[in-house]
Amino acid sequence: MTLFRTDDLDALGHAIRDLCLAEGLVTAPYVRRKREKWDRMQYGTGATSDRWALAFGTGLGGWSVVKTAPLELLAEPGTSGEHRLGLIARVLGCDALHISLYGSTAMVIAQAAPTGKVMLSGYTLDGLLFHGVEIEEQRFKPTIEGARISPAVGAALERSASDGFNEVIEQLAGQRWVDISLKLIEGEEVPSARVLSFARPGLEKRTPLRLKLKMEEHPLGTRYVMDDGVWINDSSIDAANSEVGAAFVEKVARWLGVPVSLEPGVPRSLFCVRATPSEPTHRVGFETEVVSIGDDGGCEFLLHTARGLGIAELEERSPHQRRRLVAQLTRALVGTRAHVDATYRDFKRVFNEPTTHAVGSFAGERLATAWWRWGHSAVAIEGHEVFELPGLCTAIAGTHRQLALALVTPGFVNGRSQGYGQKDPAAVVVIDVDTGEVREVLRSDEHLTFGFAKLCFAGDVLGVCAERDGVPTVLTLEGGTRTESPGDFRAWAREAMQAPLGVDGLYTSYELPMLWAGPDAVMVVDEHAGEKRRRNAGAALAVLDLGTQERRPFCDAAGLDPIACSASGARCLARVDTRRLFVGKRVDRDA
């Protein structure tokens, strides 16, 4: 919701119109339209949506209200780099506010002074980043300052973000403004408000790009395979490797006339939604879907598939989004090279099957991974064929001779979704990596639960993070002996891993209190590179040689987080997210 402290609606309308025209849009008829599954006017930004709609009118207490589609249009930086909120506030010489509530807990407040200066406070679901603009850490708490707002608003913000948002509506806007943005997306009439509609001028589209197509059936669904290695399923777009991805991106870039320079790392994949387009298409023998990909507003294209003929055609949805489409495809399919002189290089994908969750470790020098199928987990141990175990593998740990896996029976199943909780039935199995023998060593009951298990070996002693009647418990297994005691599993695991003394900045993750990179080296993180690390995963990590104290960058590909190293440190297993694993090899500096 956006508000300006003015009652001059004519001046407000002129300021909005001038801003939109200055950014290259033209006035357009406000007409009814069908809202799409991942509509640019709802989930996009001013930069990624070719159509803007705004409704404005009188609020309460001397404020005017503006509702927009896209939803944060006026709070975003415009093409000049300045927040649109500040530009309009300066033209009108008034205070302005924009408030976004994400779910019920995260909130961002953009506040503009009559001078046009904009201050941000709060946080989004991505943390302290709002449309590419960093929010200062000391301003993580949503705050409205010095705008002569009722004390009730400040008190409500102190209680919770949702209370604060509701109080702003009650004090400054009024309930009639709550659902206006959805009406704007669908072109519905907005009583007692003035409506403005803008669009980017029409440009001629390129002729659709022809692609090879193959369909693959997997335990968790169907996957499109384009040009022998670009994958699209129900939730993501990805590539088999960065070489295949680079060839595809270069092909698309040539088609669109967009210059591109690639430095391949590993494919990082992107969120993807496929849906029927709102505007009907008539292509005999083809099925058509609109494919929306990426974050930061993302982008989209039309995909026409003729399964029987083994061909597909990619059609641009908007000529204005060509550069953005190439940039998003580059991130998803090619990635970026991080460090030339990295410790671990040449990362390769571990398995190609689509999944929603994967874990991995090393048993000495042998790589072992497990990934979810439907109610089961596939398990791959080097030297053995892939096999299945019942349950979803949530944790894994290894020694030279054996692996331990935690397996939970999903308590939530809905369509193609499956999930679990701490109290769902779970078991721990141990696998002999030489013979492949699987033994169950622990099973949950009504008192002992470990749906959210963590595992760690201390020599041959296996530690399990569990709960006994809701109390955090460390359970240990050695041979046939089992012990348990209340305690902090993370502290137990740190001691079990024999963390080196006097080393600052040890790398930690949700699963790991630290990570050895062989017998004489550890992973460390630059504590001053928090934002760099948040954006680029392993870019701020290094491998510290405990003997020489030399630090070298962790890996040569952006976006990777390490999760395990082999006993000698010769190989490292890393991930870009919870479902995609890559393994790289250690390279000496002189190599």
C-alpha positions as MATLAB code, in Angstrom:
seq = 'MTLFRTDDLDALGHAIRDLCLAEGLVTAPYVRRKREKWDRMQYGTGATSDRWALAFGTGLGGWSVVKTAPLELLAEPGTSGEHRLGLIARVLGCDALHISLYGSTAMVIAQAAPTGKVMLSGYTLDGLLFHGVEIEEQRFKPTIEGARISPAVGAALERSASDGFNEVIEQLAGQRWVDISLKLIEGEEVPSARVLSFARPGLEKRTPLRLKLKMEEHPLGTRYVMDDGVWINDSSIDAANSEVGAAFVEKVARWLGVPVSLEPGVPRSLFCVRATPSEPTHRVGFETEVVSIGDDGGCEFLLHTARGLGIAELEERSPHQRRRLVAQLTRALVGTRAHVDATYRDFKRVFNEPTTHAVGSFAGERLATAWWRWGHSAVAIEGHEVFELPGLCTAIAGTHRQLALALVTPGFVNGRSQGYGQKDPAAVVVIDVDTGEVREVLRSDEHLTFGFAKLCFAGDVLGVCAERDGVPTVLTLEGGTRTESPGDFRAWAREAMQAPLGVDGLYTSYELPMLWAGPDAVMVVDEHAGEKRRRNAGAALAVLDLGTQERRPFCDAAGLDPIACSASGARCLARVDTRRLFVGKRVDRDA';
ca = [
       0.000    0.000    0.000;
       1.296    3.441   -0.978;
       0.217    6.726    0.620;
       0.939   10.406   -0.004;
       0.147   13.165    2.496;
      -1.828   15.321    0.087;
      -5.458   15.906   -0.803;
      -4.666   17.265   -4.277;
      -5.660   14.266   -6.379;
      -5.221   16.178   -9.645;
      -1.578   16.935   -8.846;
      -1.016   13.352   -7.697;
      -2.468   11.979  -10.925;
      -0.314   14.294  -13.051;
       2.830   13.298  -11.123;
       2.106    9.591  -11.589;
       1.356   10.047  -15.283;
       4.518   12.071  -15.905;
       6.643    9.466  -14.121;
       5.222    6.569  -16.147;
       5.626    8.382  -19.464;
       9.195    9.353  -18.538;
      10.015    5.645  -18.111;
       8.951    4.917  -21.677;
       5.405    3.662  -21.154;
       2.362    4.988  -22.975;
      -1.213    5.380  -21.816;
      -3.287    2.281  -22.544;
      -6.956    1.323  -22.277;
      -7.959   -0.125  -18.931;
      -9.655   -3.350  -20.010;
     -10.714   -6.662  -18.494;
      -8.072   -9.390  -18.629;
      -7.637  -12.875  -17.204;
      -5.148  -13.157  -14.359;
      -2.487  -15.786  -15.068;
      -1.068  -18.300  -12.601;
       2.168  -16.301  -12.214;
       0.983  -12.956  -13.507;
       3.614  -10.272  -14.100;
       1.257   -7.624  -12.710;
       1.049   -9.550   -9.430;
       4.418  -11.268   -9.009;
       6.543   -9.112  -11.279;
       8.071   -5.669  -10.913;
       7.863   -2.441  -12.846;
      10.842   -3.624  -14.876;
       9.409   -7.054  -15.716;
       5.761   -6.174  -16.328;
       4.793   -4.577  -19.635;
       1.514   -3.301  -18.204;
       1.029   -1.014  -15.197;
      -2.251   -0.033  -13.563;
      -2.787    2.387  -10.677;
      -5.869    3.382   -8.687;
      -5.740    6.437   -6.438;
      -8.132    8.384   -4.293;
      -8.840    9.870   -0.901;
      -7.716    8.077    2.238;
      -8.022    9.201    5.864;
      -6.411   11.932    7.946;
      -5.215   14.008    4.992;
      -3.609   11.091    3.142;
      -4.249    9.919   -0.412;
      -3.950    6.229   -1.265;
      -2.409    4.649   -4.365;
      -2.789    0.942   -5.123;
      -0.709   -0.476   -7.951;
      -0.141   -3.498  -10.123;
       2.700   -4.541   -9.966;
       2.189   -4.390   -6.226;
       5.353   -2.505   -5.200;
       5.589   -0.369   -8.315;
       6.012    3.035   -6.674;
       8.390    1.811   -3.959;
      10.852    0.294   -6.447;
      13.780    2.182   -7.940;
      12.827    3.460  -11.381;
      14.948    3.597  -14.515;
      16.828    6.596  -13.085;
      17.871    4.577  -10.032;
      15.767    6.718   -7.663;
      12.774    5.275   -5.847;
       9.607    6.292   -7.655;
       8.108    7.079   -4.249;
      10.735    9.758   -3.662;
      10.383   11.228   -7.143;
       6.645   11.771   -6.708;
       7.038   13.031   -3.116;
       9.526   15.658   -4.323;
       7.220   16.816   -7.126;
       4.300   17.153   -4.706;
       6.395   18.438   -1.798;
       4.812   16.000    0.642;
       5.563   12.982    2.825;
       4.955    9.531    1.349;
       4.842    5.955    2.632;
       4.851    2.507    1.123;
       4.226   -0.559    3.294;
       4.577   -4.169    2.138;
       3.612   -7.105    4.350;
       4.963  -10.554    3.422;
       2.942  -13.304    5.062;
       2.376  -12.141    8.622;
       5.916  -11.512    9.850;
       8.146   -9.796    7.269;
       7.555   -6.154    6.413;
       9.276   -3.335    4.549;
       8.435    0.332    4.989;
       9.676    2.873    2.449;
       9.314    6.430    3.714;
       9.898    9.482    1.528;
      10.423   13.045    2.724;
       9.190   16.087    0.742;
      12.785   16.453   -0.482;
      12.542   13.053   -2.175;
      14.913   11.301    0.214;
      13.788    7.709    0.841;
      14.528    5.626    3.932;
      13.935    1.875    4.099;
      13.295   -0.183    7.207;
      12.267   -3.771    7.909;
      13.118   -6.859    5.901;
      11.694   -9.034    3.135;
      11.585  -12.809    2.801;
      15.024  -12.420    1.160;
      16.410  -10.595    4.173;
      17.755   -7.047    4.128;
      17.324   -6.533    0.397;
      14.457   -4.712   -1.313;
      14.459   -4.634   -5.126;
      18.243   -4.633   -5.201;
      18.599   -1.969   -2.495;
      20.234   -2.985    0.781;
      18.460   -2.110    4.014;
      20.837   -1.056    6.779;
      21.174   -3.704    9.476;
      20.281   -1.271   12.248;
      16.983   -0.571   10.442;
      15.750   -4.172   10.322;
      12.776   -3.214   12.506;
       9.897   -1.654   10.483;
       9.582    1.966   11.571;
       7.705    5.129   10.557;
       9.608    8.237   11.599;
       8.534   11.860   11.927;
       5.528   11.794    9.600;
       3.002   12.917   12.241;
       1.375    9.487   12.341;
      -1.041    8.453   15.086;
       0.784    6.853   18.055;
      -1.549    3.873   17.603;
       0.336    2.950   14.422;
       3.698    2.894   16.184;
       2.266    0.860   19.051;
       0.789   -1.660   16.614;
       4.111   -1.983   14.767;
       5.776   -2.727   18.101;
       3.362   -5.626   18.634;
       3.734   -7.248   15.212;
       4.098   -6.490   11.525;
       0.553   -7.624   10.749;
      -0.910   -5.483   13.550;
       1.025   -2.486   12.247;
      -0.169   -3.038    8.684;
      -3.792   -3.325    9.794;
      -3.501   -0.159   11.895;
      -2.108    1.792    8.926;
      -5.155    0.717    6.928;
      -7.491    1.786    9.731;
      -5.785    5.136   10.402;
      -4.596    6.293    6.962;
      -6.458    4.433    4.212;
      -9.709    2.658    5.066;
     -10.836   -0.905    4.439;
     -12.171   -0.165    0.956;
      -8.589   -0.040   -0.353;
      -7.555   -3.527    0.780;
      -8.246   -5.646   -2.329;
      -7.905   -3.005   -5.027;
      -4.648   -4.343   -6.537;
      -6.311   -7.627   -7.513;
      -9.021   -5.655   -9.296;
      -6.337   -3.721  -11.185;
      -4.678   -6.941  -12.348;
      -7.934   -8.192  -13.855;
      -9.069   -4.810  -15.157;
     -12.140   -4.653  -12.932;
     -13.982   -1.453  -12.167;
     -12.710    0.364   -9.065;
     -15.553    2.471   -7.637;
     -14.722    5.849   -6.082;
     -11.130    5.787   -7.350;
      -9.336    7.221  -10.343;
      -7.592    4.624  -12.495;
      -4.579    5.053  -14.758;
      -3.332    2.368  -17.147;
      -0.022    2.238  -18.997;
       1.798   -0.221  -21.251;
       5.114   -0.509  -22.988;
       4.839    0.335  -26.686;
       4.425   -2.654  -28.983;
       7.495   -4.120  -30.687;
       7.718   -6.781  -33.356;
       8.466  -10.266  -32.042;
      11.096  -12.610  -33.419;
      10.040  -15.736  -35.275;
       9.828  -18.581  -32.688;
      13.041  -20.526  -32.085;
      12.953  -24.238  -33.003;
      14.307  -26.697  -30.395;
      14.681  -30.445  -30.034;
      12.328  -31.979  -27.467;
      12.249  -35.210  -25.506;
       9.954  -36.223  -22.646;
      11.316  -38.094  -19.626;
       9.223  -39.845  -16.982;
      10.680  -39.898  -13.464;
       9.359  -40.999  -10.056;
       8.476  -37.405   -9.181;
       6.979  -36.406  -12.518;
       7.562  -35.593  -16.176;
      10.483  -33.524  -17.412;
      10.928  -31.710  -20.725;
      14.420  -32.117  -22.186;
      15.275  -29.483  -24.776;
      18.331  -29.593  -27.023;
      19.666  -32.714  -25.268;
      20.166  -31.271  -21.805;
      18.063  -28.259  -20.839;
      15.462  -29.421  -18.337;
      12.067  -27.980  -17.454;
       9.743  -29.612  -14.944;
       6.879  -28.391  -12.764;
       9.088  -26.280  -10.510;
      12.458  -25.486  -12.102;
      14.533  -24.889  -15.203;
      18.021  -26.407  -15.172;
      20.751  -27.855  -17.379;
      22.647  -31.132  -17.287;
      25.913  -29.182  -17.178;
      27.202  -25.691  -17.842;
      28.507  -26.619  -21.316;
      25.059  -27.683  -22.500;
      23.576  -24.652  -20.780;
      26.054  -22.279  -22.419;
      25.284  -23.633  -25.892;
      21.564  -23.116  -25.259;
      21.994  -19.582  -23.907;
      24.201  -18.601  -26.848;
      21.562  -19.967  -29.218;
      18.815  -17.944  -27.522;
      21.005  -14.822  -27.373;
      21.735  -15.011  -31.124;
      18.032  -15.450  -31.816;
      17.129  -12.379  -29.757;
      20.099  -10.287  -30.877;
      21.401   -9.893  -27.326;
      25.195   -9.841  -26.825;
      26.347  -12.279  -24.165;
      29.686  -13.179  -22.575;
      29.721  -16.393  -20.561;
      32.105  -17.672  -17.892;
      30.554  -21.058  -17.048;
      30.466  -22.274  -13.467;
      27.729  -24.746  -12.517;
      24.053  -24.479  -13.493;
      22.257  -22.877  -10.552;
      18.704  -23.619  -11.696;
      15.795  -21.248  -11.200;
      12.282  -21.472   -9.887;
       9.835  -22.089  -12.724;
       6.046  -22.083  -13.156;
       4.264  -23.502  -16.203;
       0.683  -22.494  -16.928;
      -1.882  -22.050  -19.668;
      -1.583  -18.550  -21.158;
      -4.478  -16.153  -20.607;
      -4.618  -15.369  -24.314;
      -5.537  -18.408  -26.446;
      -3.072  -19.596  -29.070;
      -3.913  -21.589  -32.164;
      -1.027  -23.765  -33.311;
      -2.121  -27.042  -34.848;
      -0.303  -30.001  -33.298;
       1.286  -27.937  -30.521;
       0.466  -27.450  -26.857;
       1.306  -23.995  -25.515;
       2.375  -22.989  -22.019;
       3.637  -19.751  -20.545;
       6.840  -20.470  -18.622;
       7.713  -18.007  -15.849;
      11.229  -18.269  -14.443;
      13.434  -16.595  -11.898;
      13.314  -14.237   -8.973;
      13.694  -10.434   -8.794;
      10.517  -10.194  -10.843;
      11.693  -12.933  -13.206;
      10.715  -13.161  -16.846;
       8.675  -15.432  -19.069;
       8.362  -16.994  -22.495;
       5.897  -19.126  -24.422;
       6.809  -22.764  -24.986;
       5.070  -24.630  -27.805;
       5.586  -28.409  -27.652;
       4.788  -31.111  -30.190;
       5.592  -34.249  -28.231;
       4.851  -36.657  -31.046;
       7.202  -34.833  -33.406;
       9.984  -34.342  -30.863;
      10.144  -30.594  -31.414;
       9.445  -27.460  -29.418;
       9.394  -23.771  -30.209;
      10.357  -20.978  -27.868;
       8.444  -17.735  -28.427;
       9.268  -14.482  -26.710;
       6.442  -13.083  -24.601;
       7.733   -9.534  -24.594;
      10.424   -8.014  -26.839;
      11.106   -5.552  -24.002;
      12.381   -8.402  -21.802;
      15.029   -9.874  -24.127;
      18.066   -8.942  -22.055;
      16.385  -10.063  -18.852;
      15.465  -13.428  -20.395;
      19.063  -14.051  -21.475;
      20.343  -12.991  -18.039;
      17.939  -15.305  -16.202;
      18.730  -18.238  -18.488;
      22.445  -17.604  -17.964;
      22.062  -17.815  -14.191;
      19.908  -20.941  -14.374;
      21.769  -22.908  -17.043;
      25.370  -21.663  -17.058;
      26.215  -20.065  -13.731;
      29.308  -17.962  -13.174;
      32.964  -18.708  -12.569;
      34.119  -17.439   -9.181;
      37.867  -17.993   -8.660;
      40.499  -19.213  -11.097;
      42.909  -20.255   -8.326;
      40.336  -22.103   -6.220;
      41.085  -25.136   -4.065;
      38.265  -27.225   -5.553;
      37.452  -27.062   -9.259;
      35.611  -28.722  -12.126;
      32.436  -29.496  -10.207;
      30.177  -32.048  -11.900;
      26.568  -32.923  -11.193;
      26.288  -36.074   -9.071;
      22.950  -37.391  -10.404;
      20.514  -36.287  -13.098;
      17.177  -37.446  -11.727;
      14.809  -34.644  -10.656;
      14.051  -34.632   -6.946;
      12.885  -32.327   -4.177;
      15.632  -33.146   -1.664;
      19.097  -34.699   -1.679;
      21.837  -35.371    0.876;
      25.374  -36.661    0.581;
      28.594  -37.540    2.370;
      31.797  -39.523    1.953;
      32.657  -42.935    3.356;
      36.407  -42.441    3.354;
      37.045  -41.665   -0.308;
      33.747  -43.076   -1.599;
      31.001  -40.641   -2.463;
      27.531  -41.536   -1.174;
      24.333  -39.657   -1.955;
      20.617  -40.154   -1.414;
      17.674  -38.357   -2.973;
      13.922  -38.472   -2.551;
      11.555  -40.378   -4.739;
       7.883  -40.989   -3.939;
       7.847  -42.304   -0.349;
      11.303  -43.817   -0.905;
      14.883  -42.667   -1.315;
      17.363  -43.600   -4.015;
      20.809  -44.368   -2.573;
      24.022  -44.244   -4.611;
      27.360  -45.437   -3.203;
      30.384  -45.490   -5.474;
      31.118  -49.095   -6.365;
      27.465  -50.176   -6.049;
      24.337  -49.945   -8.167;
      21.715  -47.389   -7.152;
      19.128  -48.946   -4.828;
      16.041  -47.804   -2.920;
      15.194  -47.635    0.770;
      11.739  -46.922    2.214;
      11.260  -43.438    3.622;
      12.689  -40.001    2.894;
      16.393  -39.675    3.675;
      16.846  -36.550    5.789;
      20.424  -36.968    7.045;
      23.568  -38.920    6.206;
      27.001  -39.420    7.788;
      29.936  -41.671    6.984;
      33.154  -43.290    8.166;
      35.694  -45.249    6.128;
      33.649  -48.452    6.431;
      30.028  -47.476    6.903;
      27.273  -44.981    6.232;
      24.382  -43.978    8.442;
      21.099  -42.714    6.976;
      18.057  -41.264    8.744;
      14.811  -42.218    6.983;
      11.401  -40.788    7.830;
       7.964  -41.899    6.650;
       6.230  -38.821    5.188;
       3.288  -37.763    7.304;
       2.056  -35.289    4.715;
       1.203  -36.351    1.172;
      -0.771  -34.101   -1.161;
      -0.665  -34.690   -4.889;
       3.023  -34.564   -5.746;
       4.010  -32.986   -2.432;
       5.350  -34.950    0.511;
       6.604  -33.753    3.856;
       7.261  -34.825    7.407;
       7.510  -33.672   11.007;
       9.571  -34.435   14.085;
       7.060  -37.015   15.353;
       6.585  -38.936   12.105;
       7.882  -42.542   12.134;
      11.628  -42.612   11.489;
      14.525  -45.050   11.471;
      18.305  -44.968   11.266;
      20.066  -47.567    9.130;
      23.764  -48.346    8.802;
      25.194  -49.561    5.483;
      28.441  -51.488    5.063;
      30.037  -49.702    2.101;
      31.967  -52.813    1.011;
      29.165  -55.384    1.057;
      26.163  -53.066    0.752;
      24.487  -54.738    3.751;
      21.789  -52.547    5.345;
      21.009  -52.822    9.073;
      18.395  -50.914   11.025;
      19.936  -49.678   14.279;
      17.291  -47.310   15.633;
      13.547  -46.724   15.316;
      11.391  -43.954   16.736;
       8.441  -44.485   19.064;
       5.870  -42.329   20.848;
       8.530  -41.022   23.249;
      11.720  -41.016   21.149;
      11.340  -38.937   17.976;
      13.828  -37.828   15.342;
      11.955  -36.777   12.203;
      14.335  -33.804   11.996;
      17.383  -35.961   12.656;
      21.007  -34.937   12.382;
      23.791  -37.530   12.287;
      27.500  -37.408   13.071;
      30.224  -39.999   13.640;
      32.870  -39.701   16.362;
      35.183  -42.486   15.253;
      32.875  -45.518   15.182;
      30.351  -43.908   17.540;
      27.232  -42.674   15.755;
      25.491  -39.660   17.268;
      21.823  -38.945   16.548;
      19.987  -35.699   17.253;
      16.618  -36.700   18.743;
      13.979  -35.727   21.280;
      12.787  -37.724   24.278;
       9.263  -36.559   25.158;
      10.053  -33.211   23.551;
      13.404  -32.734   25.311;
      16.473  -32.333   23.021;
      18.491  -35.516   23.351;
      21.853  -36.789   22.113;
      21.667  -40.500   21.391;
      24.838  -42.501   20.657;
      25.239  -45.958   19.122;
      28.412  -48.074   19.170;
      28.189  -51.722   18.261;
      25.238  -52.991   20.270;
      25.511  -50.295   22.939;
      23.063  -47.407   23.009;
      23.206  -44.395   25.320;
      21.202  -41.202   25.477;
      21.224  -38.020   27.497;
      19.629  -34.574   27.292;
      21.888  -32.127   25.536;
      22.837  -29.931   22.601;
      23.627  -32.142   19.610;
      25.495  -29.370   17.811;
      27.904  -29.009   20.732;
      28.359  -32.793   20.833;
      29.051  -32.901   17.088;
      31.554  -30.047   17.284;
      33.474  -31.915   19.962;
      33.186  -35.177   18.010;
      34.631  -33.506   14.914;
      37.546  -32.176   17.009;
      37.275  -28.589   15.863;
      40.742  -26.974   15.798;
      41.464  -24.470   18.539;
      42.254  -20.852   17.801;
      40.684  -20.762   14.323;
      38.300  -17.872   13.777;
      35.487  -17.949   11.255;
      34.964  -21.699   10.947;
      32.375  -22.448    8.285;
      29.088  -23.652    9.757;
      25.720  -24.613    8.313;
      22.388  -25.880    9.590;
      23.719  -29.449    9.428;
      27.379  -28.882   10.319;
      29.168  -27.143   13.212;
      32.323  -27.153   11.051;
      33.809  -28.915    8.007;
      37.208  -30.552    7.611;
      38.739  -30.403    4.119;
      41.071  -33.343    4.668;
      43.209  -34.112    7.733;
      45.041  -30.768    7.831;
      42.622  -28.167    6.455;
      39.249  -26.653    7.340;
      36.608  -24.534    5.644;
      36.473  -20.949    6.872;
      34.336  -17.942    5.994;
      35.221  -14.279    5.734;
      33.134  -12.765    8.535;
      33.206   -9.380    6.786;
      31.661  -10.755    3.590;
      28.191  -11.542    4.901;
      26.227   -9.875    2.102;
      28.581  -11.204   -0.569;
      28.111  -14.675    0.852;
      24.326  -14.292    1.047;
      24.179  -13.455   -2.637;
      26.839  -15.773   -3.949;
      26.993  -18.745   -1.569;
      30.558  -20.118   -1.545;
      32.177  -16.960   -2.947;
      33.267  -15.843    0.544;
      34.546  -19.257    1.674;
      38.155  -20.388    1.827;
      40.154  -23.501    2.657;
      42.610  -22.879    5.501;
      45.742  -25.045    5.639;
      46.369  -25.506    9.367;
      50.069  -26.130    8.818;
      51.002  -23.209    6.578;
      48.029  -20.956    7.526;
      47.519  -20.345    3.805;
      43.970  -19.513    2.731;
      42.743  -20.255   -0.773;
      39.288  -19.644   -2.232;
      36.977  -22.612   -1.797;
      35.706  -23.250   -5.341;
      35.759  -22.020   -8.919;
      31.979  -21.813   -9.397;
      29.624  -19.261   -7.856;
      26.640  -20.484   -5.887;
      28.064  -23.618   -4.263;
      28.010  -24.430   -0.552;
      30.210  -27.307    0.681;
      28.558  -30.136    2.613;
      31.272  -32.830    2.825;
      34.878  -33.609    1.902;
      36.532  -36.970    1.394;
      38.865  -38.222    4.126;
      41.972  -37.115    2.241;
      40.397  -33.838    1.130;
      40.858  -34.819   -2.518;
      37.184  -34.231   -3.343;
      34.413  -31.980   -2.089;
      30.655  -32.422   -2.303;
      28.695  -29.177   -2.616;
      25.176  -28.013   -3.396;
      23.411  -25.061   -4.961;
      20.209  -25.842   -3.041;
      18.629  -28.750   -1.184;
      18.094  -30.826   -4.323;
      21.165  -30.420   -6.554;
      24.576  -31.850   -5.652;
      27.938  -31.357   -7.374;
      31.336  -32.906   -6.696;
      34.673  -31.239   -7.408;
      38.327  -32.209   -7.114;
      41.150  -30.568   -5.215;
      43.807  -28.897   -7.353;
      47.222  -27.886   -6.023;
      48.255  -24.283   -6.546;
      51.062  -25.295   -8.900;
      48.832  -27.486  -11.083;
];
